[in-house]
């Protein structure tokens, strides 16, 4: 009698667990019932059959992914053998390179989390975020900035902040700041770093989604700031870890940046946050503190035919003469340092792209494509593809953005209090994107 009561009670708890959606508890109770030798009820038998079927499907999925990966490796090796015949050209990929195969479930997860909506061929709207990853990142960033600022006396902190804030405000007038003040890096990390990493995350998502992300890659980040491109990649890889087990990533990140204090602050934050993550990224830094306008005049040069990706993120200058000089340097770097078959990634705000050609943003798809092609051509590149990703879903600014952001966009919940205190802002900051992501080749 006692056994019947015990079995009935277990079956009842199993049924309630299923009804509440407590799958792990239901699985645990089912295991206990089976171990007791009790006869399974029809519901329990049906659920066990479902588990067995799901496990079979999972085995098949893993087998298909494994075979797809092996097939991709075999094709890459055949391509490599063909390339070795040409001794005058560098190879496209090394034999030990491995391209991450896009995982549909992960792509669906990112698409849903970031609320990515395709508006037309090249326009995507983005109004969401992966809070699990970005809340952790942002809280650590806020803690780092706060500890840095509070080391200074109140008087010196106020004067240094005022100088840096005034310099960065030039961006509102489409003028390039100097970024050379003592707290320029800290103000930048409050005002722009979170959004730029948000953008960088989506850049690497698009690269991965397109089947272009290898596990061994060398990245040159021109105008690197505090290492935005590296942080965005690290967050992207962290968020993917729940969906697939990638082979060990080996990343060489080369920072080319005029301001040494930006590089230093970025490395400090990296060591404080990224290196302590559950799945640390196997990433190696090299810092080159160089003014892009004097690069050609210096004897030192970048590694030849070395980089898989060269990234220029928000580092296209507005003044015509600075634009001309920088484009000459960029062109030279692409020719000398990009591997054959490598990619250039350009990240450009919409106002900067249209402003290059004396225009205001407008809803003209053909004109937009022509401007992007012109930009790539000026840099000696051939356009592969591009996406304009925006929080509003439109190209023209026709809305009250602050009202729209408050109603639709994720809040920077940890950075906003710092902005209110140190930058004297009286509104909440949000994660918003307004950039062209342009992929091109030589």
C-alpha positions as CSV (number, residue, x, y, z in Angstrom):
1,X,0.0,0.0,0.0
2,X,2.8,2.4,0.9
3,X,4.5,1.8,-2.5
4,X,1.3,2.6,-4.3
5,X,0.8,5.8,-2.4
6,X,4.5,6.8,-3.0
7,X,4.2,6.0,-6.7
8,X,0.9,8.0,-6.9
9,X,2.5,11.0,-5.2
10,X,5.5,10.9,-7.5
11,X,3.3,10.7,-10.5
12,X,1.2,13.6,-9.3
13,X,4.3,15.8,-8.7
14,X,5.6,14.8,-12.2
15,X,2.3,16.0,-13.7
16,X,2.4,19.3,-11.8
17,X,6.0,19.9,-12.8
18,X,5.1,19.4,-16.5
19,X,2.1,21.7,-16.2
20,X,4.3,24.5,-14.7
21,X,6.9,24.0,-17.3
22,X,9.6,22.8,-14.8
23,X,11.3,20.5,-17.2
24,X,14.4,19.8,-15.1
25,X,12.2,18.9,-12.1
26,X,10.0,16.7,-14.3
27,X,13.1,14.9,-15.7
28,X,14.4,14.3,-12.1
29,X,11.1,12.9,-10.9
30,X,10.8,10.6,-14.0
31,X,14.3,9.3,-13.2
32,X,13.3,8.5,-9.6
33,X,10.2,6.7,-10.8
34,X,12.1,4.6,-13.3
35,X,14.8,3.7,-10.7
36,X,12.1,2.6,-8.2
37,X,10.9,-0.1,-10.7
38,X,7.4,1.3,-10.7
39,X,5.3,0.9,-13.8
40,X,5.1,4.1,-15.8
41,X,1.8,5.8,-16.4
42,X,0.6,6.5,-20.0
43,X,1.7,10.2,-19.6
44,X,5.1,9.2,-18.2
45,X,5.6,6.7,-21.1
46,X,4.7,9.4,-23.6
47,X,7.1,11.9,-22.0
48,X,9.9,9.3,-22.0
49,X,9.3,8.6,-25.7
50,X,9.5,12.3,-26.3
51,X,12.8,12.5,-24.5
52,X,14.2,9.6,-26.5
53,X,13.0,11.1,-29.7
54,X,14.6,14.5,-28.8
55,X,17.9,12.8,-27.9
56,X,17.9,11.1,-31.3
57,X,17.3,14.4,-33.1
58,X,20.1,16.0,-31.1
59,X,22.4,13.2,-32.1
60,X,21.5,13.7,-35.7
61,X,22.0,17.5,-35.4
62,X,25.4,17.0,-33.9
63,X,26.3,14.4,-36.6
64,X,25.1,16.8,-39.4
65,X,27.1,19.7,-37.9
66,X,30.2,17.5,-37.5
67,X,30.0,16.2,-41.1
68,X,29.4,19.8,-42.4
69,X,32.4,21.0,-40.6
70,X,34.6,18.2,-41.9
71,X,33.3,18.8,-45.4
72,X,34.2,22.5,-45.1
73,X,37.7,21.7,-43.8
74,X,38.2,19.3,-46.7
75,X,37.1,21.9,-49.3
76,X,39.4,24.5,-47.6
77,X,42.3,22.1,-47.8
78,X,41.7,21.4,-51.4
79,X,41.5,25.2,-52.1
80,X,44.8,25.6,-50.2
81,X,46.6,22.9,-52.2
82,X,45.5,24.7,-55.4
83,X,46.7,28.0,-54.1
84,X,50.2,26.6,-53.3
85,X,50.9,26.3,-57.0
86,X,51.2,30.1,-57.3
87,X,54.4,30.9,-55.5
88,X,54.3,34.6,-56.3
89,X,51.1,35.2,-54.3
90,X,50.3,34.7,-50.5
91,X,47.8,32.0,-49.8
92,X,44.3,32.9,-49.0
93,X,44.0,30.8,-45.8
94,X,46.4,28.6,-43.8
95,X,45.8,24.9,-43.6
96,X,44.9,25.0,-39.9
97,X,42.2,27.6,-40.4
98,X,38.6,26.7,-39.6
99,X,35.5,28.6,-40.5
100,X,32.7,28.6,-37.9
101,X,29.7,27.1,-39.5
102,X,26.6,29.3,-38.8
103,X,24.3,27.7,-36.2
104,X,20.6,28.4,-37.2
105,X,19.4,28.4,-33.6
106,X,22.0,30.9,-32.5
107,X,21.3,33.2,-35.5
108,X,17.6,33.0,-34.5
109,X,18.4,33.8,-30.9
110,X,20.4,37.0,-31.8
111,X,17.8,38.1,-34.4
112,X,15.1,37.8,-31.7
113,X,17.1,39.3,-28.8
114,X,18.2,42.3,-30.8
115,X,14.8,42.6,-32.5
116,X,16.4,42.7,-36.0
117,X,13.8,43.4,-38.7
118,X,14.7,43.6,-42.4
119,X,13.0,46.7,-43.8
120,X,14.5,46.4,-47.3
121,X,17.5,44.8,-49.1
122,X,20.0,46.9,-47.2
123,X,18.1,48.4,-44.2
124,X,17.7,46.6,-40.9
125,X,16.0,48.0,-37.8
126,X,17.5,47.0,-34.4
127,X,15.7,47.8,-31.1
128,X,16.7,45.0,-28.8
129,X,19.7,43.6,-26.9
130,X,21.0,40.5,-25.1
131,X,20.7,41.8,-21.6
132,X,22.5,38.8,-20.1
133,X,25.7,39.7,-21.8
134,X,25.4,43.5,-22.0
135,X,24.2,44.1,-18.4
136,X,27.3,42.3,-17.1
137,X,29.6,44.2,-19.5
138,X,28.0,47.6,-18.7
139,X,28.0,47.2,-15.0
140,X,31.7,46.3,-15.1
141,X,32.4,49.3,-17.3
142,X,30.6,51.7,-15.0
143,X,32.5,50.3,-12.0
144,X,35.8,50.8,-13.8
145,X,35.0,54.4,-14.9
146,X,33.7,55.4,-11.5
147,X,36.8,54.0,-9.7
148,X,39.1,55.9,-12.2
149,X,37.3,59.2,-11.8
150,X,37.0,59.1,-8.0
151,X,40.8,58.8,-7.7
152,X,41.0,62.5,-8.6
153,X,40.2,65.5,-6.4
154,X,36.8,67.0,-7.0
155,X,38.3,70.2,-8.4
156,X,40.7,68.6,-10.8
157,X,38.2,66.1,-11.9
158,X,35.7,68.8,-12.7
159,X,38.2,70.9,-14.8
160,X,39.5,67.8,-16.7
161,X,36.0,66.6,-17.4
162,X,34.9,70.0,-18.7
163,X,37.9,70.1,-21.2
164,X,37.2,66.6,-22.5
165,X,33.5,67.1,-22.7
166,X,33.9,70.3,-24.7
167,X,36.3,68.5,-27.1
168,X,33.9,65.6,-27.8
169,X,30.9,67.9,-28.3
170,X,32.5,68.8,-31.6
171,X,31.1,65.6,-33.0
172,X,27.6,67.1,-32.9
173,X,28.8,69.6,-35.5
174,X,30.4,66.8,-37.6
175,X,33.9,68.0,-36.6
176,X,36.6,65.5,-35.5
177,X,37.6,66.0,-31.8
178,X,41.3,66.0,-30.7
179,X,40.7,63.3,-28.0
180,X,44.0,64.4,-26.4
181,X,42.8,65.6,-23.0
182,X,43.5,63.7,-19.7
183,X,40.0,62.4,-19.3
184,X,39.1,62.1,-23.0
185,X,39.2,58.3,-22.8
186,X,36.9,58.3,-19.7
187,X,34.3,60.6,-21.3
188,X,34.4,58.6,-24.5
189,X,33.9,55.4,-22.6
190,X,30.8,56.9,-20.9
191,X,29.3,58.6,-24.0
192,X,30.1,56.3,-26.9
193,X,31.9,53.1,-25.9
194,X,28.7,51.1,-25.0
195,X,26.9,51.9,-28.2
196,X,30.0,51.3,-30.3
197,X,30.5,47.9,-28.7
198,X,26.8,47.2,-29.4
199,X,27.5,48.0,-33.0
200,X,30.7,45.9,-33.1
201,X,28.8,42.9,-31.7
202,X,26.4,43.2,-34.6
203,X,29.3,43.5,-37.1
204,X,30.7,40.2,-35.9
205,X,27.3,38.7,-36.0
206,X,26.9,39.6,-39.6
207,X,30.4,38.2,-40.4
208,X,29.6,35.0,-38.6
209,X,26.1,34.7,-40.2
210,X,27.7,35.1,-43.7
211,X,30.1,32.2,-43.0
212,X,33.2,34.4,-42.9
213,X,34.4,34.0,-39.3
214,X,37.5,31.8,-38.9
215,X,38.7,30.5,-35.5
216,X,42.2,31.8,-36.2
217,X,42.1,35.4,-37.3
218,X,44.3,38.4,-37.4
219,X,42.6,41.8,-37.0
220,X,43.9,45.3,-37.6
221,X,41.8,48.0,-36.0
222,X,42.6,51.4,-37.4
223,X,41.6,54.3,-35.0
224,X,41.0,51.6,-32.4
225,X,40.2,53.8,-29.4
226,X,40.0,51.6,-26.3
227,X,39.6,48.4,-28.3
228,X,36.0,48.5,-29.3
229,X,36.3,46.0,-32.1
230,X,38.0,43.4,-29.8
231,X,35.4,43.9,-27.0
232,X,32.5,43.5,-29.4
233,X,34.0,40.3,-30.7
234,X,34.6,38.9,-27.2
235,X,31.0,39.6,-26.2
236,X,29.7,38.0,-29.4
237,X,31.7,34.8,-28.7
238,X,30.5,34.8,-25.1
239,X,26.9,34.8,-26.2
240,X,27.4,32.0,-28.7
241,X,28.9,29.6,-26.1
242,X,25.4,28.3,-25.1
243,X,24.6,27.2,-28.6
244,X,27.7,25.5,-29.9
245,X,31.2,24.5,-28.8
246,X,33.6,26.2,-31.1
247,X,37.2,25.0,-31.6
248,X,39.7,27.1,-29.6
249,X,39.7,30.7,-30.9
250,X,43.1,32.2,-31.6
251,X,42.9,35.9,-32.3
252,X,45.7,38.4,-32.9
253,X,44.4,42.0,-32.4
254,X,46.5,44.8,-33.6
255,X,45.5,48.3,-32.3
256,X,46.6,51.3,-34.5
257,X,45.6,54.4,-32.5
258,X,47.0,57.9,-32.0
259,X,46.1,58.3,-28.3
260,X,48.1,56.0,-26.1
261,X,45.8,56.7,-23.1
262,X,42.9,55.3,-25.1
263,X,44.8,52.1,-25.6
264,X,45.9,51.9,-22.0
265,X,42.4,52.4,-20.6
266,X,41.0,49.9,-23.0
267,X,43.6,47.3,-21.9
268,X,42.9,48.0,-18.2
269,X,39.2,47.4,-18.7
270,X,39.9,44.3,-20.7
271,X,42.0,42.8,-18.0
272,X,39.5,43.7,-15.3
273,X,36.5,42.3,-17.2
274,X,37.0,40.2,-20.3
275,X,39.9,38.1,-19.0
276,X,37.8,37.0,-15.9
277,X,34.9,35.7,-17.9
278,X,33.8,32.0,-17.7
279,X,34.9,31.5,-21.3
280,X,38.0,33.7,-21.7
281,X,38.9,34.6,-25.3
282,X,42.3,33.5,-26.5
283,X,43.2,36.9,-27.8
284,X,46.6,38.6,-28.1
285,X,47.1,42.3,-28.2
286,X,49.7,44.4,-30.0
287,X,49.6,48.2,-29.6
288,X,50.9,50.7,-32.2
289,X,50.5,54.3,-31.0
290,X,50.6,56.0,-34.4
291,X,49.1,59.1,-35.9
292,X,47.5,57.9,-39.2
293,X,48.5,61.2,-40.9
294,X,52.2,60.5,-40.3
295,X,52.1,56.8,-40.8
296,X,53.7,56.9,-44.3
297,X,56.6,59.0,-43.1
298,X,57.7,56.5,-40.4
299,X,60.2,53.8,-41.1
300,X,58.2,51.1,-39.2
301,X,55.5,49.4,-41.2
302,X,52.7,46.9,-40.5
303,X,53.1,43.2,-41.1
304,X,52.9,42.4,-44.8
305,X,50.0,40.2,-46.1
306,X,49.0,39.3,-42.5
307,X,45.6,40.5,-41.6
308,X,42.3,38.6,-42.3
309,X,40.2,41.7,-41.4
310,X,41.1,45.4,-41.4
311,X,38.5,47.4,-39.5
312,X,37.9,51.2,-39.7
313,X,35.2,52.0,-37.2
314,X,34.1,55.6,-37.0
315,X,37.5,56.8,-38.2
316,X,36.7,58.5,-41.5
317,X,37.5,62.2,-41.3
318,X,35.2,65.0,-42.2
319,X,37.6,67.7,-43.4
320,X,38.5,67.2,-47.1
321,X,42.2,67.4,-46.6
322,X,42.3,65.0,-43.7
323,X,40.0,62.7,-45.6
324,X,42.3,62.7,-48.6
325,X,45.5,62.1,-46.6
326,X,43.9,59.3,-44.5
327,X,42.4,57.6,-47.6
328,X,45.9,57.5,-49.1
329,X,47.3,55.9,-46.0
330,X,44.3,53.4,-45.8
331,X,44.8,52.5,-49.4
332,X,48.5,51.7,-48.8
333,X,47.7,49.6,-45.7
334,X,45.1,47.6,-47.5
335,X,47.5,46.9,-50.4
336,X,50.4,45.9,-48.2
337,X,48.9,44.3,-45.1
338,X,45.6,42.5,-46.0
339,X,45.9,38.8,-47.0
340,X,44.7,37.9,-50.4
341,X,41.0,37.1,-49.9
342,X,40.9,39.2,-46.7
343,X,38.1,41.7,-45.9
344,X,38.0,45.4,-45.0
345,X,35.1,46.3,-42.6
346,X,34.0,50.0,-42.7
347,X,31.6,51.3,-40.0
348,X,30.3,54.7,-40.9
349,X,27.5,56.8,-39.5
350,X,24.8,57.8,-42.0
351,X,25.4,61.5,-41.7
352,X,29.1,61.0,-42.3
353,X,28.5,58.9,-45.4
354,X,26.0,61.3,-47.0
355,X,28.0,64.3,-45.8
356,X,31.1,63.2,-47.8
357,X,29.1,63.9,-50.9
358,X,27.3,67.1,-49.7
359,X,24.0,65.5,-49.1
360,X,21.5,64.8,-46.3
361,X,20.3,61.2,-45.6
362,X,17.3,60.3,-47.7
363,X,15.2,57.3,-48.5
364,X,16.7,56.6,-51.9
365,X,18.0,53.0,-52.1
366,X,19.8,53.4,-55.5
367,X,21.5,56.6,-54.3
368,X,22.5,55.0,-51.1
369,X,24.1,52.0,-52.9
370,X,25.9,54.4,-55.3
371,X,27.4,56.4,-52.4
372,X,28.6,53.2,-50.6
373,X,30.2,52.0,-53.9
374,X,31.9,55.4,-54.3
375,X,33.3,55.3,-50.8
376,X,34.7,51.8,-51.4
377,X,36.2,52.8,-54.7
378,X,37.8,55.9,-53.2
379,X,39.6,53.5,-50.8
380,X,40.7,51.3,-53.6
381,X,38.2,48.6,-52.7
382,X,35.5,46.6,-54.3
383,X,32.2,46.5,-52.4
384,X,31.0,43.0,-51.4
385,X,27.9,43.9,-49.4
386,X,26.6,46.4,-46.9
387,X,23.8,46.9,-44.3
388,X,22.5,50.0,-42.8
389,X,21.4,49.2,-39.3
390,X,19.3,51.8,-37.4
391,X,17.2,51.9,-34.3
392,X,14.4,53.8,-36.1
393,X,14.0,51.8,-39.2
394,X,14.2,54.8,-41.4
395,X,17.1,56.7,-43.1
396,X,15.7,60.2,-42.6
397,X,15.5,61.8,-39.1
398,X,11.8,62.6,-38.8
399,X,11.0,61.7,-35.2
400,X,11.5,62.9,-31.7
401,X,14.4,60.5,-31.0
402,X,14.5,60.9,-27.2
403,X,10.8,60.1,-27.0
404,X,11.2,57.2,-29.4
405,X,14.2,55.8,-27.4
406,X,12.4,56.0,-24.1
407,X,9.5,54.0,-25.6
408,X,11.5,51.5,-27.7
409,X,15.2,51.1,-27.0
410,X,17.1,49.3,-24.2
411,X,18.4,51.6,-21.5
412,X,22.0,51.9,-20.4
413,X,21.0,51.3,-16.8
414,X,24.5,51.4,-15.3
415,X,26.2,54.1,-17.4
416,X,23.2,56.5,-17.2
417,X,23.8,57.4,-13.5
418,X,27.4,58.2,-14.3
419,X,26.4,60.4,-17.2
420,X,24.0,62.2,-14.9
421,X,26.6,62.8,-12.3
422,X,29.7,63.5,-14.3
423,X,28.4,64.7,-17.7
424,X,25.4,66.6,-16.2
425,X,22.9,64.9,-18.6
426,X,19.2,65.0,-17.5
427,X,17.9,62.1,-19.6
428,X,18.4,58.3,-19.9
429,X,20.9,56.9,-22.3
430,X,19.9,54.0,-24.6
431,X,21.6,51.5,-26.9
432,X,21.0,52.8,-30.3
433,X,22.7,52.1,-33.7
434,X,22.9,54.4,-36.7
435,X,25.7,52.9,-38.8
436,X,26.5,51.5,-42.2
437,X,28.4,48.2,-42.0
438,X,30.3,47.8,-45.2
439,X,32.2,44.7,-46.3
440,X,34.8,45.1,-49.1
441,X,37.8,43.5,-50.7
442,X,40.9,44.7,-52.5
